[in-house]
Amino acid sequence: VRIDAVGFADVDARRPMQRDTVFAIASMTKPITATAIMILQEDGKLSVDDPVSRYLPEFGDVVLEDGSRPPAITIRHLLSHMAGLGGSQKNEGSLKSTVEQLAKQPLLYEPGSGWKYSSSLTVCGRVVEVISGMPFQQFLQERIFAPLGMVDTTFFPTAKQQRRLAKIYEPGPEQ
């Protein structure tokens, strides 16, 4: 089987796509994070039905927008975007500090009663860190990327990888 690359990694610079072009991981972190959670469940370290506050105590004090206390958020709620979380998809500083800030925000709805694309998988990433005792990237590297031979999959591209990085584009007004 022959594999070729087509198009441009950088349209403005007319830099062609190569077979080893690297792309930003972006939302592919979500299935990778879910895989990490399932590995930990398979290892007997957690259940997706556990309350997230078991691992991240700051989630024991969450409230709804009206100030009332909701039922506990479970890891399953986080995995399915049904936790009631709002806010930005961006990490602000470390995974720990981002999740601490998320836990301070009121929930948009009771966990399990609705769906909203959110930063809930970011919270799962922090659960992975707490349970595994290692940084999220290290857990992914040791348990997923290295065993699968994924040598260029990272949140922190090296200088060499950055030279092969495709530029990120967004749809323009005409799309």
N, C-alpha and C positions, 0 to 999 in steps of 0.2 A: 504494500500500500504506500503510495506516494502522498506526502503531505506538503502542501504549499501554503504560502501566506500571500494574501492579496490586499490591496489598499495601502493606506498610509498610516503610520504610527503617529506622524505629525504632519497634518495637511499643509500648514503654512510653510514649514521647512522642507516639504516634499520628501520627508524621510519615509522610505517604504517600510511596510510591515515585514517582519522577518519571522521565521519559524520559532525563534526564541524570544520574541517580543514579550515583555512583561506587562501585565495590566494591573491596575489598582484593584485590590481585593473587594472593596466597597461592600455591597450587600451580600456578597458570597460569604461574609462572616456569619450570617445567620444559619445556614445549613451546617457550616463547620462547627459553630457553637452548639447547635442542637446535637450534633454527633458527639461532641465532647461530653455533654450532659448524659447522653445515652451510654457512653463508655463508663462513666461513673456509676450509673444505675446498674449496668451489667457487672461492675466490680463490687456491687453491694454497698456503695458509699452513700447513696441517696435513692430516693424514689421520686418520680415526677409528681407524685401526689403529696409530697412533703410541703409544709408551709415554708416559703422562702425565708421567713423570719428565723427559722431554725438555724440557718447558716449566716444570715445577714440581719442581726437583731434590730437594726434601724427600720426594718419593714414591719416591726411589731407595733409601731405607733402611727401607721398611715391612717388618714381620714379621707372621707369623700369631700367634695366641694362644699357640701352643706354642713361640714364639721362632724358628721356622724361617723361611727366606726363601722367599716365594712367587714365582711367575712375575710378570713386570711387569704392572701395571695399564695397560690401554689406554684411550683415550678412548671406544672402543666399549663397554668394560666399564662405564665411568661412565654413559654414555647409557642403558644397559639395566639399570641397578641390579644389575649382576653383578660389581662391583669388590671385594666383601667388606667394604665399609665398614659400620660401625655408628654408634652415637652419635645425637645429637640432630639434629633438622631445623632448629634455630634458629641463626642467625648470631650469633656472639659478637664484637662489635666489627666491624672491617672484614672484607671478604671475604678479604683476605690473611691476617689473623690467624686467622680461622675455619678456613681451609684448612690453615694451618700446624698448628693443633691437631688437625685430623682426621688429618693425616699421621703424627702421633705415636702414634695409637691402633693397637693390633694389629688386623689384619684378622680377620673372623669366619670366613672361608673363602678358599680359593685363588680369585683372580680368574677368572671364567668358569665356575666349578664350581657356582654356586648363584645364587639371586636373593633380594634383600632390599631393600625400599623404604628408601632411605637419603638421605643428604645428598650423594650423588655428583654431582648436577647443580650443587650449590654449587661443587664442585671444577671442573666445566666452566666455570662463570662466571668463576672465577679464571683458567683457561686463556685465555678470551676476553680478559680484561684484559691478560695478559702478552703474548699474540700481537699484539693490536691496539695496545698501548701507550696505551690510554685506559681510564678507569673503565668498568666494566660497564654502568652506566646510560647513559653517553654513547654507547657503541657501540650499544646497543639503540635509543636515540633516533635516532641518525644513520642506522643501517642498516636498522632495522625500523619503528619507530613513526612517524617523520616521513614516510618514503616511502609508508606506508600510510594516512596521515592520522589516526593514532591519537593525538589531541591530549590525551586524558586518561589515557593509560597511562603510569604512573610508579611507582617505588618510594618516591618522596618527594612526596606530594601537597602542593600549595600550600594556603594558608589558605582560599582560595576553593573548591578541590576538597574540602577536608576538611569544609566545610559541607554538601557534597552526598554525603558518604560514608555508605553503609548500615552500620548496626551489625552486628557479627559475632555470630552466635548458634551455639550448639552444641546437639545433641539433648539433651533432658532425660531423666530416668530412665524416663519412660513411653514413650520411643521405642525 
